[in-house]
Amino acid sequence: MIRAMGSAASGMKAQQMNIDTIANNLANVNTTGYKRSHTEFQDLLYEKVMPGGLVNAEGRATPVRVEIGHGVKLVATNKNFDQGTIVATGNPLDVMVEGDGFFQLRMPDGTIKYTRDGSFKMDADRNVVTAAGYRLEPAIVIPADAQEVSVSRDGVISTMIAGDDTNVQEIGQIELARFPNAGGLAALGGNVFSQSPASGQPLLGTPGLQGMGATSAGYLEMSNVETVDELVNMITAQRAYELNSKSITMADEMLQIVNRLVR
């Protein structure tokens, strides 16, 4: 009965973490480029009360064993990198990746981080940056006399010079990164991911080539959270939490019965 309390308590802790993950998914249902997380669990160690294969009094080996588990533990919160909902914005600096690949960002400390959020802006120095001010890598600077900006499917950024409708100038090339295991990227918040030993080394390439997704200007990739699915998962987690709490209550009542027998 004491074992039952420990197992049920581990189940309650696991479902609490499950609810926390689901709540974060729902909180980011409108976050640009957000990728939903899902939890994975494993059972804990088993106490071998009776091993299998024991020879009984009649000389026959028993085909079964008696093992009692000790609960559950959380082993992973994996990111799902399926394509999110596509929204048309009409803003030429809003760029989405259709398929595999991440935009590269130059952080203030000089390191490179990665994002699926393509809602880019232009800062005071006319650099293409994110809403948080992180510069797109390789750096893109929009000329002061640029009248119109466009981004092609292969990531080429072009401008039309003011006063000359026939002069289209290429000012830069978007370079994407993809990973052998994108699920191993470390989420840093702010729609930014960091390379980790689990993700592997980034593979760089031109949009639309070498397995990279193509770029689409004037569109944004929104969250891939499915609200209905998350609500169903929440109800399931809530019921599992309740059942584990009832297991603790039942074990406590059985202990009370034993205590009354002793008296």
C-alpha positions as CSV (number, residue, x, y, z in Angstrom):
1,M,0.0,0.0,0.0
2,I,2.9,2.3,0.7
3,R,4.2,1.4,-2.8
4,A,0.8,2.3,-4.2
5,M,1.1,5.8,-2.7
6,G,4.6,6.4,-4.2
7,S,3.5,5.1,-7.6
8,A,0.3,7.2,-7.7
9,A,2.3,10.3,-6.5
10,S,4.7,9.9,-9.4
11,G,1.7,9.7,-11.7
12,M,0.3,12.9,-10.3
13,K,3.6,14.7,-10.8
14,A,3.9,13.4,-14.3
15,Q,0.4,14.6,-15.2
16,Q,1.1,17.9,-13.7
17,M,4.0,18.3,-16.0
18,N,1.8,17.2,-18.9
19,I,-0.8,19.8,-18.0
20,D,2.0,22.5,-17.8
21,T,3.1,21.5,-21.4
22,I,-0.4,21.6,-22.8
23,A,-1.1,25.0,-21.1
24,N,2.1,26.4,-22.7
25,N,0.9,25.1,-26.1
26,L,-2.5,26.8,-25.7
27,A,-0.9,30.0,-24.5
28,N,1.1,30.1,-27.7
29,V,-1.7,29.3,-30.1
30,N,-1.2,32.6,-31.9
31,T,2.6,32.9,-31.6
32,T,4.3,33.2,-35.0
33,G,6.4,30.2,-35.8
34,Y,5.7,28.4,-32.5
35,K,6.0,24.6,-32.5
36,R,3.9,22.6,-30.1
37,S,5.5,20.4,-27.5
38,H,4.3,17.0,-26.3
39,T,5.4,14.9,-23.3
40,E,6.8,11.4,-23.3
41,F,6.8,9.1,-20.2
42,Q,8.5,5.9,-19.1
43,D,7.7,3.4,-16.4
44,L,10.1,3.2,-13.4
45,L,12.0,0.2,-12.0
46,Y,10.1,-3.0,-11.2
47,E,10.4,-5.0,-8.0
48,K,10.8,-8.6,-8.9
49,V,8.7,-10.4,-6.3
50,M,9.0,-13.8,-8.1
51,P,11.3,-14.4,-11.1
52,G,10.0,-16.4,-14.0
53,G,11.3,-19.9,-14.8
54,L,11.3,-21.2,-11.2
55,V,10.9,-25.0,-10.9
56,N,7.9,-26.0,-8.8
57,A,7.5,-29.1,-6.6
58,E,6.4,-31.1,-9.6
59,G,9.6,-30.3,-11.5
60,R,8.0,-27.9,-14.0
61,A,9.3,-24.4,-14.6
62,T,6.7,-21.6,-14.1
63,P,6.1,-19.6,-17.3
64,V,5.3,-16.3,-15.6
65,R,6.8,-13.9,-13.1
66,V,5.6,-11.4,-10.5
67,E,6.8,-7.9,-11.0
68,I,5.4,-4.7,-9.4
69,G,6.3,-1.3,-10.9
70,H,7.1,1.9,-9.0
71,G,5.4,4.5,-11.1
72,V,6.2,6.8,-14.0
73,K,8.6,9.5,-15.0
74,L,8.8,12.3,-17.6
75,V,11.6,11.6,-20.1
76,A,11.1,14.1,-22.9
77,T,9.2,17.2,-24.0
78,N,9.6,16.9,-27.8
79,K,8.9,19.7,-30.3
80,N,6.7,18.9,-33.3
81,F,8.0,20.8,-36.3
82,D,5.1,20.2,-38.7
83,Q,4.2,23.2,-40.8
84,G,2.0,25.7,-39.0
85,T,-1.0,27.7,-40.3
86,I,-0.2,30.0,-43.1
87,V,-1.4,33.6,-42.9
88,A,-1.1,36.2,-45.7
89,T,0.1,39.6,-44.4
90,G,1.1,41.5,-47.6
91,N,4.2,42.8,-45.9
92,P,7.3,42.2,-48.1
93,L,9.5,41.7,-45.0
94,D,7.2,38.9,-43.7
95,V,8.8,35.7,-44.9
96,M,7.9,32.1,-44.2
97,V,9.7,28.8,-44.9
98,E,7.7,26.3,-46.8
99,G,9.2,23.1,-45.6
100,D,12.4,22.3,-43.7
101,G,14.8,25.0,-42.6
102,F,15.4,27.8,-40.1
103,F,16.3,31.4,-40.5
104,Q,19.7,32.3,-38.9
105,L,20.0,35.1,-36.4
106,R,23.1,36.9,-35.2
107,M,22.8,37.4,-31.4
108,P,24.4,40.3,-29.5
109,D,27.1,38.0,-28.2
110,G,28.1,37.0,-31.8
111,T,26.6,33.5,-31.6
112,I,24.2,32.2,-34.2
113,K,20.7,31.1,-33.2
114,Y,17.7,29.8,-35.3
115,T,14.0,30.7,-35.7
116,R,11.0,29.9,-37.8
117,D,9.5,33.3,-37.1
118,G,10.0,35.3,-40.3
119,S,8.2,38.5,-39.3
120,F,11.2,40.7,-40.0
121,K,11.6,44.5,-39.6
122,M,14.0,47.2,-40.6
123,D,16.0,48.9,-37.8
124,A,17.3,52.5,-37.7
125,D,20.5,51.4,-39.6
126,R,18.2,49.7,-42.3
127,N,19.3,46.2,-41.2
128,V,16.8,43.4,-41.5
129,V,16.1,42.3,-38.0
130,T,13.5,40.4,-35.9
131,A,11.0,42.1,-33.6
132,A,13.6,41.7,-30.8
133,G,16.3,43.4,-32.8
134,Y,18.3,40.3,-33.8
135,R,19.9,40.6,-37.2
136,L,19.3,38.2,-40.0
137,E,22.4,36.2,-40.9
138,P,23.9,36.7,-43.5
139,A,23.3,40.4,-42.8
140,I,20.9,42.3,-45.2
141,V,21.0,46.1,-45.4
142,I,18.2,47.8,-47.4
143,P,19.5,50.8,-49.3
144,A,18.2,54.2,-48.4
145,D,16.8,54.8,-51.9
146,A,15.0,51.5,-52.1
147,Q,11.5,51.9,-53.3
148,E,10.2,48.4,-53.1
149,V,11.6,45.2,-51.5
150,S,10.9,41.7,-52.7
151,V,12.0,38.2,-51.7
152,S,12.1,35.4,-54.3
153,R,11.3,31.7,-53.7
154,D,15.1,31.0,-53.5
155,G,15.7,33.7,-50.9
156,V,17.1,36.4,-53.1
157,I,16.2,39.9,-51.8
158,S,15.8,42.6,-54.4
159,T,14.9,46.2,-54.4
160,M,13.7,48.7,-57.0
161,I,15.6,52.0,-56.9
162,A,13.5,55.1,-56.5
163,G,13.2,57.1,-59.7
164,D,14.2,54.1,-61.9
165,D,11.4,51.6,-62.3
166,T,13.6,49.4,-64.6
167,N,16.6,49.0,-62.2
168,V,16.1,46.0,-59.9
169,Q,19.1,45.5,-57.6
170,E,19.9,42.3,-55.6
171,I,20.9,43.3,-52.1
172,G,21.3,39.9,-50.4
173,Q,20.6,36.2,-50.2
174,I,18.7,34.5,-47.4
175,E,20.5,31.3,-46.2
176,L,18.6,28.6,-44.3
177,A,19.8,26.0,-41.8
178,R,18.4,22.6,-41.1
179,F,19.4,19.9,-38.6
180,P,19.7,16.1,-38.6
181,N,17.5,16.1,-35.5
182,A,15.5,19.3,-35.3
183,G,13.7,17.9,-32.2
184,G,17.0,18.2,-30.3
185,L,17.2,22.0,-30.6
186,A,17.1,23.8,-27.3
187,A,14.2,26.3,-27.1
188,L,15.4,29.6,-25.6
189,G,12.1,31.6,-25.7
190,G,11.4,34.5,-28.0
191,N,10.8,32.1,-30.9
192,V,14.6,31.3,-30.9
193,F,16.3,27.9,-30.9
194,S,19.9,27.0,-30.1
195,Q,22.0,24.2,-31.5
196,S,22.6,21.4,-29.0
197,P,24.6,18.1,-29.0
198,A,21.3,16.3,-29.7
199,S,20.4,18.4,-32.7
200,G,23.6,17.8,-34.6
201,Q,25.6,20.4,-36.7
202,P,23.6,22.8,-38.9
203,L,23.5,22.1,-42.6
204,L,23.4,25.4,-44.5
205,G,21.9,26.0,-47.9
206,T,19.8,28.1,-50.4
207,P,16.0,28.0,-50.0
208,G,14.5,25.5,-52.3
209,L,17.7,23.5,-52.8
210,Q,19.4,20.7,-51.0
211,G,16.3,19.7,-49.1
212,M,15.6,23.3,-47.8
213,G,12.2,24.7,-47.9
214,A,11.4,27.6,-50.2
215,T,10.8,31.1,-49.0
216,S,7.4,32.9,-49.5
217,A,7.3,36.7,-49.0
218,G,4.1,38.3,-47.7
219,Y,3.2,35.3,-45.6
220,L,3.8,34.1,-42.1
221,E,3.9,30.7,-40.5
222,M,1.8,30.7,-37.4
223,S,1.7,28.2,-34.5
224,N,1.1,24.5,-35.4
225,V,-1.0,24.0,-32.2
226,E,-4.4,22.4,-32.8
227,T,-6.7,23.8,-30.1
228,V,-9.1,20.8,-30.2
229,D,-6.3,18.3,-29.8
230,E,-4.8,20.2,-26.9
231,L,-8.2,20.4,-25.1
232,V,-8.7,16.6,-25.5
233,N,-5.2,16.0,-24.2
234,M,-5.9,18.3,-21.3
235,I,-9.1,16.3,-20.4
236,T,-7.2,13.0,-20.6
237,A,-4.4,14.4,-18.3
238,Q,-7.0,15.7,-15.9
239,R,-8.7,12.3,-15.6
240,A,-5.4,10.5,-15.2
241,Y,-4.5,13.0,-12.4
242,E,-7.8,12.3,-10.7
243,L,-7.4,8.5,-10.9
244,N,-3.9,8.7,-9.4
245,S,-5.3,10.8,-6.5
246,K,-8.0,8.2,-5.9
247,S,-5.3,5.5,-5.8
248,I,-3.7,7.4,-2.9
249,T,-7.0,7.8,-1.2
250,M,-7.7,4.1,-1.5
251,A,-4.3,3.1,-0.2
252,D,-4.8,5.4,2.8
253,E,-8.2,3.8,3.5
254,M,-6.6,0.4,3.4
255,L,-3.9,1.5,5.9
256,Q,-6.6,2.8,8.2
257,I,-8.3,-0.6,8.1
258,V,-5.1,-2.3,9.1
259,N,-4.6,0.1,11.9
260,R,-8.1,-0.6,13.2
261,L,-7.3,-4.4,13.1
262,V,-4.2,-3.9,15.2
263,R,-6.3,-2.1,17.9
